[in-house]
């Protein structure tokens, strides 16, 4: 695989990882535990792919190639989060949480109970 293809695959994997992560977060805070569980499992699979490709490139390529991968994955991280929020709010509906205060409390409980960086 060429370097540029590896960089694109790593960036695409990061976008997917972030979309899944945001959907996971929204599902967990909206009492959608099964959806959150599926997203967490899928996110781990995609995340390990992102990490493996990124680390491989960072270990064995020229400096400019490392910089390109870091920039591409960082941009993918941003856009994946933005797109994840749009996708998640469209597809993950509330289940018993009506007010912003209820959602905030659910989010705080989720963070306390699942203190991991996913």
RANORQUI-V6566 format. One record per backbone hydrogen bond with DSSP energy under -1.0 kcal/mol. NH is the residue of the N-H (numbers start at 1). CO is the residue of the C=O. Records with the same first field share a line. If there is no record, write none. Layout:
NH->CO + CO
This chain:
6->2
7->3
8->4
9->5
10->6
11->7
12->8
13->9
14->10
15->11
16->12
17->13
18->14
19->15
20->16
21->17
22->18
23->19
24->20
25->21
26->22
27->23
28->24
29->25
32->27
36->32
37->33
38->34
39->35
40->36
41->37
42->38
43->39
44->40
45->41
46->42
47->43
48->44
49->45
50->46
51->47
52->48
53->49
54->50
55->51
56->52
57->53
58->54
59->55
60->56
66->62
67->63
68->64
69->65
70->66
71->67
72->68
73->69
74->70
75->71
76->72
77->73
78->74
79->75
80->76
81->77
82->78
83->79
84->80
85->81
86->82
87->83
88->84
89->85
90->86
91->87
92->88
103->99
104->100
105->101
106->102
107->103
108->104
109->105
110->106
111->107
112->108
113->109
114->110
116->114
